[in-house]
C-alpha cells in the first residue's frame, strides 16, 4: 500500500476498527442440521407495517422453523432520512401479535436477542466500516467526491446522449483517480462517499438462479454503487450482504422488487469472496382495480396497511390463514382435512409458491376464512377478544360488553357452543356490535315500516290477541322444537296455515301462515327480519324484556 493510500484510509477511518477477520471470529458459521434454513425479514422502519411485509415474514418464518432453522428480524435503518421513529418496534410487535416467532433480532421492548447481533444496522456501523476499509485497501472501492450538482449534470448528459444513467465505466470519474488526488479533495474539505469499483461489464450476461422465478439471464452489474454514504453509514445493498453473510442467512425471501438488484448483490458476495445465499423473490400481492391486476399499493390501498385489519377487527389467525392460503393454494384443502390442527402444522412449500404469479387479494375470501375462525371460538373467547378489540377501537361496545358480562356471554353463545353448525355471520370483532345491539334497550330500534309489513302479512288477524295468547303459553325453558310446535298450534287457532306450502296450496282458506306470526314476533323483539333462532334469543333476553317489547 502506498503512503498516500494509507494516509487517505486513516483520514476516512480515523477510529480504531477491528479487522474483518475479527468479525468472522466473533460470528462463526452456525452449527445447524442439514437442510436447516436461516431466513430473515429485514424491514426498513419507514412507516407502517405493510401487509406484504407480514406475508414475507410469515413465509420466511414457516420455512425456517419447518426445516429446524432460525428466523431473524433485522432492522434496516441505514437511511436515516426516511426513518419514522417507533416503526421498528411496531414491526416487532406485529410479528409477535400474529404469532410469527423470531428467534433472533429486535424484541418489542426495544432489546435484542441472539448471538449474531446487533440486529439493527445503525448499530453495526463498525462492522461495515471494517469491510469497506479493507475493500479500499484492496483497490475494490474508492472515495468519490462528485457533488450533487455534478451528478445531476452527468445524469442530464447521459439522458441527452441516450446512455444508461448512473456512475459507471468512463462516467465514473473518481474511479481511476490516484490516492493523492483523493487526498487533495479530502483535505480541501469535500465530503466523500465510498463507491464500489465494479468489476462488471454490462455487455456480459450472467445466469441468476432464483428459487421462485427460476433461471434468468441478466446483465452483469457495472454500476459503481455507493456503499458508504457521507454520514459514514453503508447503503442497504452493501449492508445486506455483510449481514446475511455474518448472520449465516441461507435463504433470502423478499419482495420481487429486489430481483433487478440481484446481479449487484451476487457481485458483492463474489467481491467479498463469500458464498451467496439462495434467493427467493416473492411475487407481490395483487389487487383487482377496474378489471386490471396491480400491486397492492401503499399509497392507494388501505388494505396495504396492517393497521387496516386490526381496526376492522379481523382475528390474527384469520389473517395468517388467509396469507397461508395466498402463499400455497392447497392450504384450504389442508384446513378442510385438518379442521382442528394448528396452522403451524401446515407444511409450506417453496414449489407451490413458485406457481403463483402474484396472489390476488380477495376481501370476500378473507371474510369467509375469518367467519369460520370466529365460528370456532367459544363464547368466552369471543367475548374476551371482542372486548380486547373494542377497548382500543370501539369504546361504546367495550362499555356495553363489560357492563353485564354474563348477559353479553349468553348473547354471544347463541348458536355457538355445542351445536353442530355454529353461526357464521360474524366476520370481524367490529361486527359483534350490530349482532348484539338489539339485545340492549338502548341499542334496540324498531323500524316502523317493518312492523307495518309484518302486521299486513297477517291478513286481518288480531295481532294483539295472538301475541297475548303466545305469551300465555310461552315458557323460557322451552326448547326450539317445543317453542315452534306451540306457535303452530296457536297459528291454527288464528286461521294460519302450518307452512308456506300449505298456504300456497289454497290461500283463500287462510289468513296467512305460521311464518308470518314468527315474523311479527321476531320484528317486535329484534327490529329485524333475520336473526339467529328466535326461541334462543328469547331465552337470553328474558321474560321482562320480552314482555316489554311484545306489548303491541
Ligand atoms: N430493507 C429492505 C426492504 O425493506 C429489505 C430487502 C431485503 O430483504 O433484502 O425492502
Boltz pocket constraint, residues with backbone or C-beta under 6 A from the ligand:
constraints:
  - pocket:
      binder: B
      contacts: [[A, 40], [A, 41], [A, 42], [A, 43], [A, 44], [A, 76], [A, 236], [A, 240], [A, 252], [A, 253], [A, 254], [A, 255], [A, 258]]
      max_distance: 6.0
